[in-house]
Amino acid sequence: MFKKFYVLLFIVASVCTKISAQILSNKQESEIRTTIHTQFQEASEDLQYNFGFNNIQCIGKDTLYNPDGYHYVFKLTKGKAERIDKCTFHGANFQRFLFHWKGNLFAMGGYGFFTTNNNLQFFNARLKGWTYKNTSGNRPPFIHGVAFEHKNKIYAFNNFKSGNTTTNDLIDSNLYILDLPKMRWGKFSMTDKNVHFTGRAYHTKDFVLYVGNTHSMLIAPHSLKYIVWTNEDVSLNKNAIISIHENTLTLENTFSVHSKKSKYTIDLAAKWKNNPHKITLRWNVLSDKQVSNFSTSKAIVQILISILLILIGVYYIRRKKTKKIGIDYNQLEQKLISENRMLNTEELDALFGIEHMDVDSKKFKRNRMINEMNQRHPDFIIRKKDDSDKRRFLYQIKF
């Protein structure tokens, strides 16, 4: 009797420990950081490693860790992080939604390489890589917003597609629900208009926090209820969040250029409990006519894309026949070559089209773009110290 009791107690304790183990140990973070640094150098310093369920999923007896935007998969065990993937391609699904289903780790949507995707992929443990999962129904054209799981269904809305400063940004005001057992999407019209804003989603133990520029939304997936508040009221800033544990956020803020950084926490469970203004998410089923019009429009778009792809194929076939043998540079690389001079950081950012971003985002984007170009063309961009100011860097383009 007592033996069974202790076995049961051990199992419960193990499960509870696994579920709550959201903060990496120093050794685990160091191992993950070193792996990313080996391939992407300074980009590893810009990542936040302790974003709770944005990175960690407990599947059976295993605790898996996936850095946001990368295809690395680590198994966390006994204070160590063991890499179990063999992926070489990374970077096309930042701010994806991470979840697990039927013993598999899934990643849905995200942004990367100037594209907002609508992919659903899962980690294939046998192949040690990621595989695309087919779905049917009215799949969202892009997935990058709020997403969460409720009763074997994935809810996704406020999907946002960046125009990358070249075209208008797009916001999809519809709600999409993926029936996991059937792997079929449904499309619905959101009744609540006050939930429509762009931001970033953070997944905690019991909530999804969606942080916009001025307002935020706290959602409880188990009840499909939410509350909306202004960021100022709760001292919330998405750029200040440095870690998530259970339902608690840790933030780091600098209130002036002369003050030291200070840390503070926000208990989302307490905020939820003390807020009386909880609202239930509501939506309407799109009429057959609306769905039909959508399907027709989608068919027309697919036909036009097919024609465009054929024309592009013909163009490249003809071009291949006529062009001389040499290195194929893309438009941005040709633009850099045409400068024919050493560039400082500000000039390089302007050519990359990232000068409008904040300092951390520019640094991260700049490093990624340089690494991608150097992978295609070795030593295409070489960074050197500025002789006149050792704190600054100059960038030499291979002419």
C-alpha positions in Angstrom: 0.0 0.0 0.0 2.7 2.5 1.1 4.9 1.4 -1.8 2.2 2.2 -4.4 1.6 5.5 -2.6 5.3 6.5 -2.9 5.4 5.5 -6.6 2.4 7.6 -7.3 3.9 10.5 -5.4 7.1 10.2 -7.4 5.2 10.2 -10.7 3.1 13.3 -9.7 6.2 15.1 -8.5 8.1 14.3 -11.7 5.2 15.5 -13.9 4.8 18.7 -11.8 8.6 19.4 -12.0 8.6 18.8 -15.8 5.7 21.1 -16.4 7.1 23.9 -14.2 10.6 23.6 -15.5 10.5 26.6 -17.8 13.7 28.4 -16.8 16.9 27.1 -18.3 19.8 26.3 -16.1 23.0 28.3 -16.8 24.6 25.2 -18.3 21.5 24.6 -20.6 21.4 28.2 -21.8 25.2 28.2 -22.4 24.9 25.0 -24.5 22.1 26.3 -26.6 23.7 29.7 -27.0 27.0 28.1 -28.1 25.2 26.0 -30.7 23.5 29.0 -32.2 26.7 31.1 -32.0 28.6 28.4 -34.0 26.4 29.1 -37.0 25.1 32.6 -36.5 27.8 34.3 -34.4 26.5 37.5 -32.7 22.8 36.7 -33.4 22.9 34.3 -30.4 23.4 37.3 -28.1 20.1 38.9 -29.2 17.8 36.0 -28.4 15.7 35.7 -25.3 16.1 32.2 -24.0 13.6 32.0 -21.2 10.2 32.7 -22.7 8.3 29.8 -21.1 6.0 27.9 -23.4 7.1 30.0 -26.4 10.2 27.8 -26.3 9.4 24.7 -24.1 6.9 21.9 -24.6 6.6 18.8 -22.4 5.7 15.8 -24.5 5.3 12.6 -22.5 8.5 12.1 -20.5 10.5 14.5 -22.6 11.0 18.3 -22.2 11.8 19.8 -25.6 13.2 23.3 -26.2 13.0 25.1 -29.6 14.5 28.6 -29.9 12.1 31.1 -31.5 12.8 31.4 -35.2 15.2 28.4 -35.4 14.8 24.7 -36.2 17.1 23.6 -33.5 15.5 21.1 -31.1 17.0 20.4 -27.7 16.0 17.7 -25.1 16.4 19.1 -21.6 17.5 16.6 -19.1 19.5 16.6 -15.8 20.6 20.2 -16.3 21.8 19.6 -19.8 20.6 20.5 -23.3 21.1 17.7 -25.8 20.6 18.7 -29.4 18.4 16.0 -31.2 17.9 17.7 -34.6 20.2 17.8 -37.6 18.8 20.9 -39.2 20.9 23.3 -41.2 18.1 25.7 -42.4 16.8 28.3 -39.9 15.2 31.7 -39.7 11.8 31.6 -41.5 9.4 31.4 -38.6 10.1 34.0 -35.9 7.2 34.4 -33.4 5.7 31.1 -34.6 3.1 29.3 -32.3 4.7 26.3 -30.6 2.5 23.4 -29.4 2.4 19.6 -29.3 -0.1 17.1 -30.6 -0.1 13.3 -30.5 3.4 13.1 -29.2 4.9 15.5 -31.8 6.3 19.0 -31.5 4.5 21.5 -33.9 5.4 25.0 -35.1 2.8 27.1 -36.9 3.2 30.3 -38.9 5.8 33.0 -38.2 7.9 35.5 -40.1 11.3 35.4 -41.7 13.2 36.2 -44.9 10.7 39.1 -45.5 7.8 36.6 -45.7 5.0 35.8 -43.3 4.2 32.1 -43.8 1.1 29.9 -43.0 3.0 26.7 -42.6 2.2 23.9 -40.2 5.3 21.7 -39.5 6.2 19.1 -37.0 9.5 17.8 -35.7 10.1 14.3 -37.1 12.1 12.5 -34.4 13.0 9.6 -36.8 14.4 11.9 -39.5 15.7 14.4 -36.9 14.2 17.3 -38.9 11.0 19.3 -39.5 8.2 18.0 -41.9 5.3 20.0 -43.3 1.8 18.9 -42.2 -1.0 19.1 -44.8 -4.2 20.7 -43.7 -7.5 21.3 -45.5 -10.3 23.8 -45.4 -10.0 27.6 -45.3 -6.4 27.9 -44.2 -5.3 31.4 -43.3 -3.2 33.1 -45.9 -0.6 34.1 -43.3 -0.2 33.2 -39.6 1.5 35.7 -37.3 -0.6 37.0 -34.4 -2.6 35.3 -31.6 -2.8 31.5 -31.4 -3.7 29.1 -28.7 -5.1 25.6 -28.1 -8.5 24.8 -26.7 -10.1 21.4 -26.6 -8.1 19.9 -29.5 -8.5 23.0 -31.6 -6.1 25.8 -32.5 -7.5 29.3 -32.5 -5.7 31.9 -34.6 -6.6 35.6 -35.2 -5.1 39.1 -35.5 -2.8 37.6 -38.2 -0.5 40.3 -39.5 1.6 40.4 -42.7 4.4 42.9 -43.0 4.8 44.8 -46.2 8.5 45.2 -45.4 8.3 48.9 -46.1 7.7 48.2 -49.8 3.9 47.4 -49.8 1.1 48.0 -47.4 0.9 45.9 -44.2 -2.0 43.5 -44.1 -4.2 42.6 -41.1 -6.6 39.7 -41.4 -9.6 40.4 -39.1 -11.0 36.9 -39.3 -10.7 34.0 -36.8 -9.4 30.7 -38.0 -9.9 27.5 -36.1 -7.9 24.3 -36.9 -9.6 21.0 -35.9 -6.5 19.0 -34.9 -8.1 15.5 -35.2 -9.3 16.3 -38.7 -6.5 18.8 -39.6 -9.1 21.0 -41.2 -9.4 24.8 -41.0 -12.6 26.8 -40.5 -12.9 30.5 -41.1 -15.1 32.8 -39.0 -15.9 36.4 -38.6 -14.8 38.0 -35.3 -17.6 39.8 -33.4 -15.4 41.6 -31.0 -13.8 44.5 -32.8 -11.8 45.7 -29.7 -9.4 42.7 -30.1 -8.1 43.9 -33.4 -4.6 45.2 -33.1 -1.1 44.1 -34.0 1.4 42.9 -31.4 3.4 39.9 -30.1 2.1 36.9 -28.3 3.7 35.4 -25.1 2.5 32.0 -23.8 2.5 31.3 -20.1 1.3 28.4 -18.1 -2.4 29.4 -18.1 -2.6 32.5 -20.4 -1.7 34.1 -23.7 -0.5 37.7 -23.4 -0.8 39.6 -26.6 1.2 42.9 -26.3 0.6 45.7 -28.8 2.1 49.2 -28.9 -0.4 50.8 -26.6 -2.8 48.1 -25.5 -2.5 44.4 -24.5 -4.9 41.5 -24.3 -4.8 38.7 -21.7 -6.5 35.5 -22.8 -7.4 32.4 -20.8 -7.6 29.6 -23.4 -9.4 27.2 -21.0 -12.4 29.6 -20.8 -12.1 31.5 -24.0 -12.3 34.7 -22.0 -10.1 37.8 -22.3 -9.4 41.2 -20.8 -7.9 44.3 -22.5 -5.9 46.9 -20.7 -3.6 49.8 -21.6 0.1 49.0 -21.3 0.7 52.1 -19.2 -1.8 50.8 -16.6 0.2 47.7 -15.9 3.7 49.0 -16.7 4.0 46.7 -19.6 6.4 47.0 -22.5 7.0 44.1 -24.9 10.6 45.1 -25.5 11.3 45.0 -21.7 10.2 41.3 -21.1 13.3 39.2 -20.4 11.9 36.0 -19.1 8.7 34.0 -18.3 8.1 31.5 -15.5 4.7 29.9 -14.9 2.4 32.9 -15.1 5.0 35.6 -14.1 6.8 38.0 -16.4 10.2 39.4 -15.5 10.8 42.8 -17.2 13.9 45.0 -17.3 13.5 48.7 -18.0 15.6 51.8 -18.2 13.5 54.8 -17.3 16.1 57.3 -18.4 19.5 57.3 -20.2 21.2 58.0 -16.9 19.5 55.5 -14.7 20.5 51.9 -14.1 18.4 49.0 -15.5 15.8 47.8 -13.0 13.9 44.6 -12.9 10.3 44.1 -11.9 7.7 41.3 -12.2 4.1 41.1 -13.4 1.9 38.3 -12.0 -0.6 37.6 -14.8 -2.7 35.2 -12.6 -3.2 38.0 -10.0 -4.0 40.5 -12.7 -6.6 38.0 -14.1 -8.1 37.3 -10.7 -8.4 41.0 -9.7 -9.9 42.2 -13.0 -13.7 42.0 -13.1 -14.0 43.0 -16.8 -13.6 39.6 -18.4 -15.2 39.1 -21.9 -16.0 35.9 -23.8 -14.6 35.7 -27.3 -17.4 35.7 -29.8 -17.5 34.9 -33.5 -19.9 34.2 -36.4 -19.8 31.5 -39.0 -19.2 33.0 -42.4 -22.2 32.5 -44.8 -21.9 30.0 -47.7 -21.9 33.0 -50.1 -18.9 34.6 -48.2 -17.0 31.3 -48.2 -17.8 30.8 -51.9 -16.6 34.3 -52.8 -13.5 33.6 -50.8 -12.9 30.3 -52.6 -13.5 31.9 -56.0 -11.1 34.7 -55.2 -8.5 32.2 -53.9 -8.9 30.2 -57.1 -8.4 33.3 -59.3 -5.3 34.2 -57.3 -3.9 30.7 -57.7 -4.4 30.8 -61.5 -2.7 34.2 -61.7 0.2 32.9 -59.5 0.5 29.8 -61.8 0.7 32.1 -64.9 3.2 34.3 -63.2 5.4 31.2 -62.3 5.3 30.0 -65.8 6.4 33.4 -67.2 9.2 33.5 -64.6 10.3 30.0 -65.6 10.4 30.9 -69.3 12.4 34.1 -68.4 15.0 32.2 -66.4 15.3 29.5 -69.0 16.0 32.1 -71.7 18.3 34.0 -69.4 20.3 30.8 -68.6 20.9 30.2 -72.3 22.2 33.7 -72.9 24.1 34.7 -69.7 27.8 34.2 -69.3 29.2 31.8 -66.8 29.8 33.7 -63.5 28.5 34.3 -59.9 24.8 35.1 -59.7 24.3 38.0 -57.3 20.8 39.1 -56.3 19.6 42.7 -56.6 20.7 43.8 -53.1 24.1 42.2 -53.5 24.6 44.0 -56.8 23.6 47.3 -55.1 26.2 46.8 -52.5 28.9 46.0 -55.1 28.0 49.1 -57.0 28.9 51.3 -54.0 32.5 50.3 -54.6 33.7 51.6 -51.1 34.0 50.8 -47.4 30.6 51.3 -45.6 29.9 52.3 -42.1 27.1 50.8 -40.0 24.6 53.5 -40.8 25.2 53.4 -44.5 24.9 49.6 -44.5 21.6 49.7 -42.6 20.3 52.2 -45.1 21.1 49.9 -48.0 19.6 47.0 -46.1 16.4 49.0 -45.5 16.5 48.5 -41.8 17.4 52.1 -40.6 13.9 52.6 -39.2 14.2 49.7 -36.7 15.3 50.0 -33.1 18.9 49.3 -32.1 18.5 45.7 -31.1 16.3 44.8 -34.1 18.8 46.4 -36.5 21.7 44.6 -35.0 19.9 41.2 -35.2 18.7 41.8 -38.8 22.1 43.1 -39.9 23.9 40.1 -38.6 21.5 37.7 -40.2 21.6 39.3 -43.6 25.4 39.5 -43.6 25.6 35.8 -42.6 23.2 34.8 -45.4 25.2 36.7 -48.0 28.5 35.2 -46.7 27.0 31.7 -46.9 26.1 32.3 -50.6 29.4 34.1 -51.4 32.2 33.5 -48.9 33.8 36.7 -47.5 31.3 38.8 -49.4 31.1 41.3 -46.5 34.0 41.6 -44.1 33.7 43.6 -40.9 36.7 45.7 -39.8 37.5 48.0 -36.9 37.4 51.7 -37.8 40.9 53.0 -37.4 39.6 56.4 -36.4 37.3 55.1 -33.8 37.9 51.6 -32.4 34.3 51.4 -31.1 32.9 51.5 -34.5 32.9 49.0 -37.4 33.3 49.4 -41.2 32.1 46.9 -43.7 34.2 45.9 -46.8 32.2 44.6 -49.8 33.9 42.1 -52.1 34.0 43.9 -55.5 
